């Protein structure tokens, strides 16, 4: 059995870089509506990304973005069951500050809060604030994230810490500690990223499309975590384009593809290309958007397209991939998509588990 989550559209237009896909700006009202709908329809979790600079183009894709930690704090106060994950870029916030913020949100949410650690790859996002450590950061970013996660966990466990490294903490106190505990998640796809997840995270995003590749990554994550005496849950990512019929859904995809924001896609892949690590998600994104007719779907991954029955069948196949513990969903139109998923797709799923 797997649980489903929703990848909240914290930035404008979500995960489709197109002039002809649904266009919207991120607001608290929008994300509150989506999250409450997800909770009502049995989704297990909601996650929001962290983004400081978008990709421009005619759609100004992701140029408008809310703050992840602040948004999830607000959502914690207006939900009661769904788990909430905020994203943090370690080079932007001191770990002791994040540890205290997380303890506060743990209290507000009653133990439903977790943090997605984003190791950081987009030079333009951080350079604009004078925070880019230099291009050597591509090489050691997971060492940085590892130290960061170590500090978070130590402060949450003990309430104080003396630590000397990239961060210097001298009898640093963070009280109260989170009563319920704070879960960590990451999406590292490279071998180093997987090792980081295995040692410090509770969840790992296995966001690759081919079922055999997903199974291999799930298996590797499990083996690495077991080597550290730990267990890590693997999550997959899927974009849903739901239609009244398969043909109706395919027409939507064709429409979005015809309107692809080529300028925004080009800037995005150019930023990813700066990443010197060629064995992780950056290289995958670049290759996914290649060709004379670039995909408007973020990362170039093929969406799940069709009627409720078709979508349900494909999700069952994804859920059956060995080691999969959950699936995080992206929709072209989030409010309509989450509502229709609950009403039309969920009743057809035997692998779906709704948290109590």
MONOR-V529621 format. One record per residue. N is the residue number from 1. PSI is psi in degrees with one decimal (* if undefined). Layout:
n->{N;N}
psi->{PSI;PSI}
//
This chain:
n->{1;2;3;4;5;6;7;8;9;10;11;12;13;14;15;16;17;18;19;20;21;22;23;24;25;26;27;28;29;30;31;32;33;34;35;36;37;38;39;40;41;42;43;44;45;46;47;48;49;50;51;52;53;54;55;56;57;58;59;60;61;62;63;64;65;66;67;68;69;70;71;72;73;74;75;76;77;78;79;80;81;82;83;84;85;86;87;88;89;90;91;92;93;94;95;96;97;98;99;100;101;102;103;104;105;106;107;108;109;110;111;112;113;114;115;116;117;118;119;120;121;122;123;124;125;126;127;128;129;130;131;132;133;134;135;136;137;138;139;140;141;142;143;144;145;146;147;148;149;150;151;152;153;154;155;156;157;158;159;160;161;162;163;164;165;166;167;168;169;170;171;172;173;174;175;176;177;178;179;180;181;182;183;184;185;186;187;188;189;190;191;192;193;194;195;196;197;198;199;200;201;202;203;204;205;206;207;208;209;210;211;212;213;214;215;216;217;218;219;220;221;222;223;224;225;226;227;228;229;230;231;232;233;234;235;236;237;238;239;240;241;242;243;244;245;246;247;248;249;250;251;252;253;254;255;256;257;258;259;260;261;262;263;264;265;266;267;268;269;270;271;272;273;274;275;276;277;278;279;280;281;282;283;284;285;286;287;288;289;290;291;292;293;294;295;296;297;298;299;300;301;302;303;304;305;306;307;308;309;310;311;312;313;314;315;316;317;318;319;320;321;322;323;324;325;326;327;328;329;330;331;332;333;334;335;336;337;338;339;340;341;342;343;344;345;346;347;348;349;350;351;352;353;354;355;356}
psi->{142.3;160.7;154.8;147.4;172.8;134.2;100.4;142.3;75.0;-16.4;159.6;137.3;8.7;-134.0;26.0;117.9;82.5;147.6;-11.9;1.5;168.5;132.9;129.8;153.9;150.2;132.4;160.9;-40.1;-44.0;-50.7;-30.1;-45.6;-45.4;-45.8;-40.1;-37.3;-42.5;-42.1;-44.0;-28.3;17.7;11.5;146.4;-28.1;161.6;140.4;139.6;141.8;175.3;130.9;133.5;-10.8;133.6;-163.0;4.4;-138.2;178.6;-32.1;-7.4;49.0;124.0;13.0;-24.9;119.3;138.6;168.2;131.3;-49.9;-42.9;-43.5;-46.9;-27.7;-45.2;-41.1;-30.0;-31.3;-14.3;15.1;168.7;-18.9;-39.8;139.3;145.6;126.5;123.2;153.4;141.6;132.0;111.7;-31.6;0.7;-22.5;134.7;139.0;-31.0;-36.3;-45.1;-37.1;-42.1;-41.7;-42.9;-39.0;-36.2;-44.5;-31.5;-41.3;-45.6;-41.7;-11.4;33.4;24.6;16.0;143.2;168.8;131.1;115.6;118.9;108.9;-31.3;118.1;-21.9;98.2;-43.1;-35.4;-43.0;-31.3;-34.4;-21.9;4.7;24.6;-4.1;122.5;-6.1;158.8;-14.7;-17.2;-30.3;-34.1;-39.9;14.3;-32.3;-24.3;-41.9;-47.3;-35.0;-44.6;-39.9;-49.3;-37.5;-44.3;-44.4;-52.1;-38.7;-42.1;-38.9;-32.6;-44.2;-20.5;-5.8;156.8;137.1;125.1;138.3;123.9;-133.7;-28.6;138.6;117.5;125.2;99.9;46.7;128.8;132.5;97.3;143.9;158.0;156.9;125.3;-33.9;-12.2;149.9;124.7;148.9;146.4;151.6;163.5;22.6;122.4;-22.7;163.4;-40.7;-38.3;-39.4;-39.8;-41.6;-48.0;-42.7;-34.0;-30.9;-16.7;160.8;-22.8;148.1;130.5;118.5;69.6;57.9;149.5;-42.2;126.9;-39.3;-38.9;-39.3;-46.3;-40.5;-41.7;-41.8;-45.8;-42.9;-41.4;-43.5;-43.5;-42.4;-44.2;-41.7;-33.8;-22.2;12.4;30.1;169.4;130.8;130.6;129.4;134.2;141.1;164.4;134.8;134.1;129.7;125.3;103.8;134.9;170.9;-33.3;170.0;-41.9;-39.1;-44.0;-40.2;-34.5;-37.7;-45.2;-42.5;-40.4;-46.1;-36.8;-40.0;-32.0;16.6;132.9;86.9;-35.9;-45.7;-40.2;-41.5;-41.5;-41.3;-50.1;-30.2;-39.1;-43.2;-35.0;-20.4;-18.8;119.5;-14.3;119.3;11.4;19.8;-156.0;-27.1;-48.8;-35.2;-40.6;-44.0;-48.2;-32.2;-24.5;16.8;177.8;167.6;-19.8;83.6;143.7;136.6;-7.3;126.7;130.3;-9.6;5.2;144.4;126.9;163.3;117.9;132.3;-168.8;174.1;-42.1;-41.4;-44.9;-43.7;-42.4;-41.5;-35.0;-35.3;-40.4;-40.4;-42.0;-26.4;-7.9;130.3;128.7;-3.2;125.9;-14.2;164.7;126.4;128.4;141.7;140.1;153.5;-46.8;108.4;-45.1;-50.2;-40.5;-46.3;-41.4;-44.6;-34.4;-46.1;-39.9;-35.8;-37.0;-46.6;-42.7;-16.5;-2.7;124.6;-19.1;-3.3;134.0;131.1;123.5;148.6;*}
//
